[in-house]
Amino acid sequence: MIRPVEHKDIPEILEIYNYYIETSTVTFEEELLDLKTFVERIESITQQYPYFVYLEDNKVVGYAYAGLFRTRIAYRFSVETSVYVHKDHYKKGIAGKLYEVLIKELKDRGIRSAIGGITLPNDASVALHEKLGFKKAGHFKEVGFKFDQWLDVGFWQLMLIDQKGE
């Protein structure tokens, strides 16, 4: 089941995210987050943007959200998207299902462009984004440094509404 995030979901979401901080280059954060900080982060995001959770047996096993792409007002019709799935639930199609719900909500809100930032290499994330219609729009070399290595980041973009408003 997919539904909007609720306050009670935040500890399970934090557990998923902290795993990625600790074990992967998917996020460039290096310090584990505490619950108070994470609650504030999610409350800030959900004031303006959609945030969904995927539940299996009443447990959060994945989440997806949109957030601020850039701070200047002219970017207000573009968002950056993120999706995370619990390590024990990979390859079940959860990320794609979450993204489909998120994309529909973004279209309904009049958002024109969704942008996914992907640490490279990450074949699974690239495949997910491209399956959903995202196109590679940029590649930055060695812009992140984590786990004693320089990391590239690619940006994939999905046009949700064309110039005709469709």
Buried (B, 14 or more C-beta within 10 A) or exposed (E): EBEEBEEEBBEBBBEBBBBBBEEEBBBBEEEEBEEEEBBEBBEEBBEEBBBBBBBEEEEBBBBBBBBBBEEEEEBBBBBBBBBBBBEEBEEBEBBBBBBBBBBEBBEEBEBBBBBBBBBBEBEEBBEBBEEBEBEEEEEEEEEBEBEEEEBBBBBBBBEBBEEEEE
